[in-house]
Amino acid sequence: MTGEGWLEGRRALVVGAGSGIGRAIVDVFLAQGAQVAVLERDAGKSQALRDSLPQVPVTVGDATKQQANDEAVAAAVQAFGGLDVLVNCVGVFDFYRSITDLDPDQLTTAFEEIFRTNVLSHLQSVKAALPHLQASGHGTILLTESTSSYYPGRGGVLYLSSKFAVRGLVTALAHDLAPEVRVNGVAPGGTLGTDLRGLSSLGAADRSLGDTPGRAAELASRVPLKVALSGEDHAWSYVFLASDRARGITGGVVHPDGGIGVSAAPKKRS
């Protein structure tokens, strides 16, 4: 064993890194030896990153736009000489809206907003970073899925369908980009301290999922392990998948979710 971190020498761009899981990934990647750059839409969060981590290049921009992703990739490459790892954590939430809760005049605008944010942002970041990842020799893409990519009830119809789409991106990109680039997903369960916001088109842009009263107890109560997980808990899954320890894994997913997938299974009786 050496004293080096799992990501020693890796050059990473984290998209959507101003808070929650993305912010935790920045900290843990740095602690594990990576150089990290950031793309973040919120100006206040971006300034907080610059103040606390002056070594991290921060690009302020909308991850759904090609130009913002191109600028963030260029900043990372200029600072580090290349790019090995792309992580995307961008997302918005629908606060459990069923199709029966959506008025006909809301459906199109809400659909376009959530798919543009939760799906197109991932594609834009991949497109911008791809030439550098292909040239890296260690090219790795990590996209943020969700328990909602696998199970109903942890979001509404729009959120679940957008996260199923991200799950599909992982599969399609892993197939298309092998062998030069590995592509995997992380599917976190509920997260303490998240600033996952609602949809502007549904009047919920100022509502944060992390502000839900009693959230820690609620998160722990719904999973077999009875844990309420933080962004840092989830960040270690990204570390593993970005490292050489996962060099044989592509098209896969890690589920840091407290065991929600077995929560419906009846326990054996003695």
BELLINCOR-V783553 format. One record per residue. N is the residue number from 1. RES is the residue in one small letter. D_LAST is the distance of its C-alpha to the last C-alpha in Angstrom with 1 decimal. Layout:
n | res | d_last
N | RES | D_LAST
N | RES | D_LAST
//
This chain:
n | res | d_last
1 | m | 43.6
2 | t | 46.4
3 | g | 46.9
4 | e | 47.2
5 | g | 44.9
6 | w | 42.9
7 | l | 45.6
8 | e | 48.7
9 | g | 51.7
10 | r | 50.0
11 | r | 52.0
12 | a | 50.0
13 | l | 50.7
14 | v | 48.2
15 | v | 49.0
16 | g | 47.9
17 | a | 47.6
18 | g | 48.9
19 | s | 45.7
20 | g | 41.9
21 | i | 40.3
22 | g | 43.7
23 | r | 45.1
24 | a | 42.2
25 | i | 42.7
26 | v | 46.3
27 | d | 45.5
28 | v | 42.8
29 | f | 44.9
30 | l | 47.9
31 | a | 45.9
32 | q | 44.8
33 | g | 48.5
34 | a | 49.1
35 | q | 52.2
36 | v | 51.4
37 | a | 53.4
38 | v | 52.5
39 | l | 53.3
40 | e | 52.7
41 | r | 54.2
42 | d | 54.3
43 | a | 57.4
44 | g | 56.1
45 | k | 52.9
46 | s | 55.1
47 | q | 57.4
48 | a | 54.6
49 | l | 53.4
50 | r | 57.0
51 | d | 57.4
52 | s | 54.3
53 | l | 54.3
54 | p | 58.0
55 | q | 57.2
56 | v | 55.3
57 | p | 57.5
58 | v | 56.6
59 | t | 57.8
60 | v | 57.8
61 | g | 57.4
62 | d | 55.5
63 | a | 53.0
64 | t | 53.5
65 | k | 57.1
66 | q | 58.4
67 | q | 60.9
68 | a | 58.5
69 | n | 56.2
70 | d | 59.3
71 | e | 60.5
72 | a | 57.2
73 | v | 57.0
74 | a | 60.7
75 | a | 60.2
76 | a | 57.3
77 | v | 59.3
78 | q | 62.4
79 | a | 60.6
80 | f | 58.4
81 | g | 60.3
82 | g | 57.6
83 | l | 54.1
84 | d | 50.9
85 | v | 48.1
86 | l | 48.0
87 | v | 45.3
88 | n | 45.3
89 | c | 43.5
90 | v | 45.7
91 | g | 44.2
92 | v | 44.6
93 | f | 42.1
94 | d | 42.4
95 | f | 40.4
96 | y | 38.1
97 | r | 41.0
98 | s | 40.1
99 | i | 42.8
100 | t | 43.4
101 | d | 44.3
102 | l | 47.0
103 | d | 50.5
104 | p | 52.3
105 | d | 54.8
106 | q | 52.1
107 | l | 50.2
108 | t | 52.6
109 | t | 53.3
110 | a | 49.7
111 | f | 48.7
112 | e | 51.5
113 | e | 50.8
114 | i | 47.1
115 | f | 47.5
116 | r | 50.6
117 | t | 48.7
118 | n | 45.2
119 | v | 46.3
120 | l | 50.1
121 | s | 50.0
122 | h | 47.7
123 | l | 50.0
124 | q | 53.1
125 | s | 51.8
126 | v | 50.8
127 | k | 54.2
128 | a | 56.1
129 | a | 54.2
130 | l | 53.8
131 | p | 57.1
132 | h | 56.3
133 | l | 52.7
134 | q | 53.9
135 | a | 56.5
136 | s | 54.1
137 | g | 52.5
138 | h | 49.2
139 | g | 49.1
140 | t | 45.9
141 | i | 45.1
142 | l | 42.2
143 | l | 41.7
144 | t | 39.5
145 | e | 37.1
146 | s | 34.4
147 | t | 30.9
148 | s | 33.2
149 | s | 34.1
150 | y | 30.7
151 | y | 29.1
152 | p | 30.8
153 | g | 31.1
154 | r | 32.2
155 | g | 35.9
156 | g | 38.2
157 | v | 39.6
158 | l | 42.2
159 | y | 40.1
160 | l | 37.3
161 | s | 39.9
162 | s | 41.9
163 | k | 38.9
164 | f | 38.0
165 | a | 41.6
166 | v | 41.1
167 | r | 38.2
168 | g | 40.7
169 | l | 43.3
170 | v | 41.1
171 | t | 40.7
172 | a | 44.4
173 | l | 45.8
174 | a | 43.7
175 | h | 45.0
176 | d | 48.6
177 | l | 49.0
178 | a | 47.5
179 | p | 48.5
180 | e | 50.5
181 | v | 48.0
182 | r | 44.3
183 | v | 42.7
184 | n | 39.2
185 | g | 37.5
186 | v | 35.5
187 | a | 33.3
188 | p | 32.8
189 | g | 30.6
190 | g | 32.3
191 | t | 34.6
192 | l | 35.9
193 | g | 39.6
194 | t | 40.3
195 | d | 43.6
196 | l | 42.7
197 | r | 45.3
198 | g | 45.7
199 | l | 48.2
200 | s | 51.9
201 | s | 52.4
202 | l | 50.0
203 | g | 51.6
204 | a | 48.6
205 | a | 50.1
206 | d | 50.1
207 | r | 46.5
208 | s | 44.0
209 | l | 40.3
210 | g | 39.9
211 | d | 41.6
212 | t | 38.8
213 | p | 38.2
214 | g | 34.8
215 | r | 34.1
216 | a | 32.2
217 | a | 29.6
218 | e | 29.4
219 | l | 28.9
220 | a | 26.1
221 | s | 24.3
222 | r | 24.1
223 | v | 22.4
224 | p | 19.0
225 | l | 20.8
226 | k | 22.6
227 | v | 25.9
228 | a | 29.4
229 | l | 31.2
230 | s | 34.9
231 | g | 37.5
232 | e | 37.5
233 | d | 33.8
234 | h | 34.6
235 | a | 37.8
236 | w | 36.2
237 | s | 34.9
238 | y | 38.6
239 | v | 39.7
240 | f | 37.4
241 | l | 38.5
242 | a | 42.2
243 | s | 42.1
244 | d | 42.7
245 | r | 39.1
246 | a | 38.5
247 | r | 41.6
248 | g | 39.7
249 | i | 38.0
250 | t | 39.8
251 | g | 38.7
252 | g | 35.4
253 | v | 33.7
254 | v | 31.7
255 | h | 29.3
256 | p | 29.4
257 | d | 27.5
258 | g | 24.5
259 | g | 22.1
260 | i | 23.2
261 | g | 22.7
262 | v | 18.9
263 | s | 19.0
264 | a | 18.7
265 | a | 15.7
266 | p | 12.5
267 | k | 9.6
268 | k | 6.5
269 | r | 3.8
270 | s | 0.0
//
